[in-house]
Amino acid sequence: MKKDIEVPVGKGVFVAAVLEENKDFQTRDWNAYIVNSNNFPLEMVLIVTRGYDKKDATSTMRHTIKLLPARSFAKIEFLEDQVLRLNNEFLITYFEVNKMFEKKFIFKKNSVRESAVTDVPFMPIKGILAIDNNDGETV
């Protein structure tokens, strides 16, 4: 029954890891962001994250963003250094004009590192884009 429900893959949405200064703790921290490059807002964005490999797994985290404006970005969560040694998966579900869309992104283990940063569209800071994993590939 569940397999009969079609949820189309969204476009113009991606996840980036950005290295930022934390003034409170005087550290440089990795944070995950969702970016909406579309010309329309995304409504009721649901984000489920988890880290895993063959022997370890993190808790599943859930986040909600009621409205992500067009051509904007929002912070999802802090990425602790210990979690970066795992595969980090971000399942994004959102509504666009009353229709539900879904996308899955992966940061493969040890891929989030300062030497890999590049420009991130719509963000004023460099970062790393997650791999669009909507082909169902298991990492």
LOTISE-882570 format. One line per 5 residues: number of its first residue (from 1); their letters; for each residue x, y, z of N, C-alpha, C. Coordinates in pm, 1 decimal, decimal comma, always signed. Layout:
// LOTISE-882570
NUM	A	X:Y:Z:X:Y:Z:X:Y:Z ~ ...
***
This chain:
// LOTISE-882570
1	MKKDI	+82,4:-118,2:+0,0:+0,0:+0,0:+0,0:+87,2:+125,1:+0,0 ~ +189,7:+125,9:+85,3:+278,7:+240,3:+93,1:+350,6:+263,4:-39,2 ~ +382,6:+153,4:-111,4:+452,8:+164,7:-238,7:+365,6:+228,2:-346,6 ~ +235,6:+235,0:-327,0:+145,5:+294,1:-425,4:+136,5:+445,8:-413,9 ~ +192,2:+501,8:-308,1:+188,9:+646,3:-289,1:+310,1:+706,4:-358,8
6	EVPVG	+285,1:+792,7:-454,8:+393,0:+856,8:-528,5:+424,7:+992,5:-467,1 ~ +549,8:+1009,4:-426,0:+596,8:+1137,9:-374,8:+705,0:+1184,3:-471,1 ~ +677,7:+1288,4:-551,6:+776,2:+1331,3:-650,7:+901,0:+1389,7:-585,6 ~ +1012,4:+1376,6:-657,6:+1139,6:+1431,2:-610,4:+1141,6:+1580,0:-640,1 ~ +1171,2:+1658,6:-538,6:+1174,6:+1803,7:-553,3:+1297,9:+1851,6:-627,4
11	KGVFV	+1291,8:+1974,2:-675,0:+1403,3:+2035,7:-746,4:+1435,6:+2170,3:-681,5 ~ +1559,1:+2214,0:-697,5:+1598,0:+2345,3:-648,0:+1620,1:+2352,5:-498,7 ~ +1633,3:+2238,2:-433,2:+1656,9:+2232,7:-288,9:+1783,0:+2149,5:-267,8 ~ +1871,6:+2197,0:-180,2:+1989,1:+2118,3:-149,4:+2036,3:+2145,1:-7,4 ~ +2132,1:+2063,2:+37,5:+2187,0:+2072,4:+172,9:+2335,6:+2102,3:+161,4
16	AAVLE	+2383,4:+2191,5:+247,5:+2525,4:+2228,1:+249,8:+2577,9:+2224,0:+392,4 ~ +2704,6:+2186,1:+405,2:+2774,6:+2194,7:+533,3:+2866,3:+2315,6:+524,7 ~ +2858,1:+2402,8:+624,6:+2932,6:+2528,2:+624,1:+3014,1:+2538,6:+753,1 ~ +3140,3:+2577,0:+738,5:+3227,4:+2596,5:+853,7:+3217,0:+2741,4:+898,3 ~ +3170,3:+2761,3:+1022,7:+3143,2:+2897,0:+1071,9:+3213,5:+2922,3:+1204,3
21	ENKDF	+3241,4:+3049,3:+1228,7:+3297,6:+3091,8:+1356,7:+3187,3:+3089,3:+1461,9 ~ +3216,9:+3029,5:+1575,7:+3126,0:+3031,6:+1689,7:+3187,4:+3127,2:+1790,7 ~ +3134,7:+3248,6:+1796,3:+3191,6:+3352,6:+1882,5:+3176,7:+3319,4:+2030,5 ~ +3069,7:+3251,7:+2067,2:+3047,6:+3217,8:+2207,7:+3155,8:+3124,3:+2262,4 ~ +3192,4:+3023,9:+2183,3:+3289,8:+2924,8:+2228,5:+3427,2:+2943,4:+2165,0
26	QTRDW	+3440,4:+3044,5:+2079,6:+3564,1:+3074,3:+2007,8:+3617,1:+2950,4:+1936,5 ~ +3527,4:+2886,9:+1858,3:+3561,6:+2768,2:+1779,8:+3512,8:+2787,1:+1637,6 ~ +3553,3:+2696,7:+1552,9:+3500,6:+2691,3:+1416,3:+3420,3:+2562,7:+1406,7 ~ +3291,2:+2575,1:+1378,2:+3199,7:+2460,8:+1379,8:+3136,8:+2438,5:+1243,7 ~ +3113,5:+2312,1:+1211,4:+3038,7:+2276,8:+1091,0:+2889,6:+2278,7:+1123,8
31	NAYIV	+2811,3:+2341,7:+1036,6:+2666,3:+2345,6:+1050,3:+2603,1:+2305,1:+917,4 ~ +2493,2:+2232,0:+924,8:+2419,8:+2192,0:+804,6:+2309,8:+2294,1:+777,2 ~ +2293,1:+2329,5:+649,8:+2192,0:+2425,0:+606,5:+2109,8:+2365,1:+493,6 ~ +1984,1:+2403,6:+486,9:+1900,0:+2373,3:+371,9:+1892,6:+2501,1:+288,5 ~ +1903,2:+2484,9:+156,2:+1900,3:+2598,4:+65,0:+1785,3:+2579,7:-33,4
36	NSNNF	+1704,5:+2684,3:-48,8:+1594,0:+2685,5:-144,9:+1633,4:+2779,7:-257,8 ~ +1669,9:+2724,8:-373,4:+1709,4:+2808,0:-487,2:+1591,0:+2838,2:-579,5 ~ +1473,6:+2794,3:-541,8:+1353,4:+2816,2:-623,4:+1302,3:+2960,2:-610,4 ~ +1216,5:+2998,9:-701,8:+1154,3:+3131,6:-700,0:+1023,9:+3131,9:-621,5 ~ +1003,1:+3031,1:-540,4:+882,5:+3020,7:-458,8:+919,7:+2964,5:-322,4
41	PLEMV	+841,9:+2995,4:-220,2:+873,0:+2944,5:-85,6:+837,3:+2796,5:-71,4 ~ +901,4:+2732,1:+25,1:+868,4:+2594,5:+61,5:+794,7:+2599,8:+194,1 ~ +685,6:+2525,0:+201,4:+604,2:+2524,6:+322,2:+620,3:+2393,4:+397,6 ~ +610,4:+2401,6:+530,5:+615,4:+2287,1:+620,4:+729,2:+2190,6:+580,7 ~ +851,1:+2239,4:+592,3:+969,1:+2159,7:+559,9:+999,1:+2067,7:+678,5
46	LIVTR	+1002,7:+1938,6:+652,9:+1033,9:+1838,6:+754,9:+1169,0:+1778,1:+719,9 ~ +1259,8:+1774,8:+815,7:+1395,0:+1725,6:+791,9:+1425,8:+1616,8:+894,0 ~ +1463,9:+1500,5:+845,0:+1502,0:+1388,9:+930,8:+1648,7:+1360,1:+901,5 ~ +1732,2:+1362,3:+1006,8:+1874,6:+1340,6:+987,8:+1922,6:+1223,1:+1072,5 ~ +2027,1:+1159,2:+1021,9:+2089,5:+1051,3:+1098,2:+2230,8:+1029,8:+1044,2
51	GYDKK	+2317,7:+981,6:+1130,8:+2452,6:+943,9:+1092,0:+2467,5:+794,2:+1110,1 ~ +2543,6:+730,1:+1020,4:+2556,3:+584,4:+1030,2:+2676,0:+534,9:+948,9 ~ +2720,8:+418,2:+984,1:+2810,0:+337,3:+902,6:+2774,9:+192,2:+933,5 ~ +2861,4:+99,1:+898,9:+2826,8:-42,3:+917,3:+2817,2:-84,1:+1064,2 ~ +2887,4:-12,0:+1154,9:+2881,6:-55,1:+1294,9:+2825,1:+48,2:+1391,5
56	DATST	+2821,1:+174,7:+1354,5:+2772,0:+279,9:+1444,1:+2656,6:+356,6:+1382,0 ~ +2574,1:+415,2:+1469,0:+2463,0:+500,0:+1422,6:+2432,3:+603,6:+1529,8 ~ +2388,2:+719,5:+1485,0:+2345,7:+824,4:+1577,2:+2195,9:+812,6:+1600,8 ~ +2147,0:+893,3:+1690,0:+2002,6:+905,2:+1706,7:+1946,0:+973,1:+1582,7 ~ +1820,9:+948,4:+1554,8:+1753,1:+1018,4:+1445,6:+1704,6:+1151,8:+1498,0
61	MRHTI	+1735,4:+1257,6:+1425,2:+1694,8:+1392,6:+1464,7:+1587,8:+1440,9:+1366,9 ~ +1491,2:+1516,0:+1418,6:+1383,9:+1569,9:+1334,8:+1377,0:+1721,0:+1353,3 ~ +1359,4:+1792,5:+1242,2:+1352,1:+1938,5:+1243,9:+1235,8:+1983,4:+1156,5 ~ +1179,1:+2098,0:+1188,9:+1069,3:+2154,8:+1110,8:+1097,8:+2301,6:+1082,9 ~ +1072,2:+2342,7:+960,5:+1077,9:+2483,2:+922,4:+942,8:+2513,2:+859,2
66	KLLPA	+864,9:+2601,7:+921,0:+729,5:+2628,2:+871,7:+729,3:+2690,2:+733,1 ~ +822,2:+2782,5:+708,6:+826,9:+2848,8:+578,0:+971,0:+2884,1:+545,7 ~ +1019,5:+2835,0:+431,7:+1152,4:+2869,8:+383,3:+1132,6:+2956,7:+259,4 ~ +1157,4:+3087,8:+272,0:+1131,1:+3179,0:+160,0:+1208,1:+3142,1:+33,6 ~ +1162,1:+3193,9:-77,4:+1228,5:+3172,6:-206,2:+1371,0:+3224,8:-199,3
71	RSFAK	+1462,8:+3152,6:-265,8:+1602,0:+3193,8:-277,7:+1664,3:+3230,2:-142,4 ~ +1649,6:+3138,4:-47,6:+1702,0:+3162,5:+86,9:+1757,5:+3032,7:+145,6 ~ +1806,2:+3041,3:+267,1:+1860,5:+2923,7:+335,1:+1828,8:+2932,3:+483,5 ~ +1836,4:+2817,3:+551,5:+1810,4:+2810,8:+695,7:+1898,8:+2703,2:+757,4 ~ +1943,0:+2729,8:+878,6:+2027,4:+2633,7:+949,9:+1943,9:+2514,2:+993,9
76	IEFLE	+1999,2:+2394,8:+972,0:+1932,7:+2271,9:+1015,6:+1987,0:+2230,2:+1152,0 ~ +2119,8:+2206,7:+1158,0:+2177,5:+2159,6:+1283,1:+2329,7:+2172,4:+1282,8 ~ +2385,4:+2169,0:+1402,0:+2529,3:+2163,4:+1425,2:+2577,2:+2022,6:+1393,2 ~ +2691,7:+2010,6:+1325,9:+2749,3:+1880,1:+1294,2:+2873,9:+1859,4:+1380,8 ~ +2861,7:+1780,0:+1482,6:+2972,5:+1752,1:+1572,7:+3082,4:+1675,7:+1498,1
81	DQVLR	+3206,4:+1701,5:+1532,2:+3319,7:+1637,0:+1464,6:+3309,8:+1485,1:+1464,8 ~ +3263,4:+1425,0:+1575,1:+3251,8:+1278,5:+1583,1:+3151,8:+1222,7:+1481,1 ~ +3051,8:+1301,3:+1448,1:+2948,3:+1257,3:+1353,1:+3000,6:+1261,7:+1209,3 ~ +3099,4:+1346,0:+1183,5:+3150,8:+1361,8:+1047,5:+3227,2:+1239,1:+998,9 ~ +3265,3:+1149,2:+1089,1:+3331,5:+1025,5:+1047,3:+3230,8:+921,9:+996,6
86	LNNEF	+3101,5:+953,2:+1009,2:+2992,9:+866,8:+963,0:+2931,2:+922,6:+835,0 ~ +2853,0:+841,7:+765,6:+2767,7:+892,7:+658,5:+2657,4:+972,8:+726,3 ~ +2626,0:+1090,4:+674,0:+2520,5:+1173,3:+731,6:+2411,1:+1193,9:+628,4 ~ +2291,6:+1146,9:+661,0:+2178,2:+1148,4:+569,2:+2077,3:+1254,1:+612,2 ~ +2025,1:+1327,3:+513,6:+1923,3:+1429,7:+536,8:+1806,2:+1399,6:+444,4
91	LITYF	+1693,5:+1359,5:+501,5:+1571,9:+1335,5:+424,5:+1484,6:+1459,4:+439,0 ~ +1458,6:+1527,3:+327,1:+1384,5:+1653,7:+325,7:+1249,2:+1630,1:+260,2 ~ +1143,1:+1664,2:+331,0:+1007,4:+1658,0:+277,1:+946,3:+1796,5:+293,2 ~ +877,8:+1844,4:+190,4:+819,5:+1978,8:+197,6:+699,7:+1989,9:+103,7 ~ +623,4:+2096,6:+126,3:+508,7:+2124,9:+41,3:+539,4:+2244,6:-46,1
96	EVNKM	+501,5:+2230,0:-171,5:+514,7:+2336,9:-269,8:+379,2:+2346,4:-339,1 ~ +311,6:+2456,1:-320,5:+178,0:+2478,5:-376,7:+88,0:+2357,8:-347,2 ~ +77,2:+2321,2:-220,3:-9,8:+2213,9:-171,9:+22,3:+2074,6:-225,7 ~ +143,0:+2054,5:-275,1:+185,4:+1922,4:-320,4:+313,3:+1885,2:-245,5 ~ +321,3:+1760,1:-197,1:+435,5:+1716,0:-119,3:+548,2:+1667,2:-210,3
101	FEKKF	+672,1:+1708,1:-175,2:+791,7:+1666,5:-247,4:+892,1:+1611,9:-147,4 ~ +987,9:+1534,1:-198,8:+1086,8:+1472,3:-112,0:+1222,5:+1467,7:-181,3 ~ +1329,1:+1482,7:-101,6:+1465,9:+1468,0:-151,2:+1550,9:+1407,0:-41,0 ~ +1651,8:+1330,4:-79,8:+1744,1:+1271,9:+16,8:+1886,0:+1314,5:-20,2 ~ +1961,7:+1355,7:+81,1:+2099,2:+1399,3:+61,5:+2190,7:+1323,5:+155,8
106	IFKKN	+2316,5:+1303,5:+111,7:+2415,6:+1232,0:+190,8:+2547,8:+1310,0:+190,1 ~ +2606,6:+1322,0:+308,1:+2747,1:+1358,8:+320,0:+2816,5:+1227,0:+351,4 ~ +2895,8:+1174,7:+258,0:+2965,4:+1049,1:+285,0:+3068,5:+1069,9:+395,4 ~ +3097,4:+961,2:+466,7:+3187,5:+971,4:+581,0:+3319,3:+1037,1:+541,9 ~ +3364,9:+1125,2:+630,6:+3490,3:+1200,1:+617,0:+3494,9:+1293,8:+495,9
111	SVRES	+3381,1:+1321,1:+433,0:+3380,3:+1411,8:+316,8:+3366,5:+1558,2:+357,7 ~ +3321,4:+1582,7:+479,2:+3307,4:+1720,5:+527,5:+3439,4:+1758,7:+593,6 ~ +3519,4:+1833,8:+516,2:+3650,5:+1878,3:+564,2:+3684,0:+2010,7:+497,8 ~ +3765,4:+2087,3:+564,7:+3794,8:+2223,4:+519,7:+3858,1:+2227,2:+381,2 ~ +3935,3:+2126,9:+344,7:+4001,6:+2125,7:+213,7:+3904,5:+2104,0:+97,3
116	AVTDV	+3780,3:+2068,4:+126,3:+3682,3:+2039,3:+20,8:+3580,7:+2151,2:-1,1 ~ +3594,7:+2264,7:+66,9:+3494,2:+2370,7:+54,7:+3495,3:+2434,4:-83,4 ~ +3377,9:+2481,5:-123,7:+3357,3:+2547,3:-251,9:+3244,4:+2648,3:-235,6 ~ +3215,0:+2723,6:-338,9:+3104,2:+2818,8:-331,9:+2971,9:+2745,1:-315,7 ~ +2885,1:+2801,1:-234,6:+2750,8:+2746,5:-215,4:+2652,5:+2850,6:-267,1
121	PFMPI	+2570,0:+2815,1:-366,5:+2474,5:+2911,8:-421,0:+2382,7:+2969,5:-313,3 ~ +2357,3:+3099,0:-322,0:+2265,6:+3171,5:-234,0:+2316,4:+3187,5:-91,2 ~ +2441,4:+3149,2:-65,7:+2498,7:+3167,1:+67,4:+2624,3:+3253,8:+55,9 ~ +2648,2:+3339,8:+152,9:+2763,7:+3429,2:+147,2:+2894,5:+3364,3:+194,6 ~ +2892,1:+3234,8:+221,8:+3008,3:+3165,5:+277,1:+3027,9:+3034,4:+201,7
126	KGILA	+3151,9:+2990,6:+192,4:+3182,2:+2864,6:+123,6:+3143,9:+2745,3:+211,0 ~ +3122,7:+2632,2:+145,2:+3085,3:+2511,6:+217,3:+3096,9:+2389,5:+128,0 ~ +3030,7:+2284,2:+167,0:+3032,1:+2158,0:+93,5:+2888,6:+2118,1:+65,8 ~ +2857,6:+2088,0:-59,6:+2722,7:+2044,1:-95,4:+2709,3:+1894,3:-73,4 ~ +2597,7:+1853,2:-17,3:+2568,5:+1711,2:+3,1:+2536,7:+1647,2:-131,0
131	IDNND	+2559,0:+1517,5:-139,5:+2527,5:+1442,8:-260,5:+2377,0:+1419,8:-265,6 ~ +2317,4:+1450,4:-381,2:+2174,9:+1423,6:-403,4:+2161,8:+1272,1:-418,7 ~ +2094,1:+1208,3:-325,6:+2088,0:+1061,6:-322,4:+1946,4:+1010,7:-348,3 ~ +1882,9:+1060,6:-450,4:+1744,5:+1023,0:-477,7:+1732,7:+902,1:-568,9 ~ +1844,9:+836,4:-594,2:+1838,3:+714,9:-674,8:+1823,1:+590,3:-589,3
136	GETV	+1815,0:+609,9:-455,8:+1795,5:+497,0:-366,6:+1922,8:+422,3:-334,0 ~ +2038,0:+473,6:-379,2:+2165,3:+410,1:-353,1:+2192,2:+400,6:-203,6 ~ +2241,7:+288,9:-159,5:+2279,0:+271,5:-20,0:+2427,4:+298,9:-7,8 ~ +2463,3:+383,3:+86,3:+2604,9:+419,9:+103,7:+2669,7:+325,3:+202,0
***
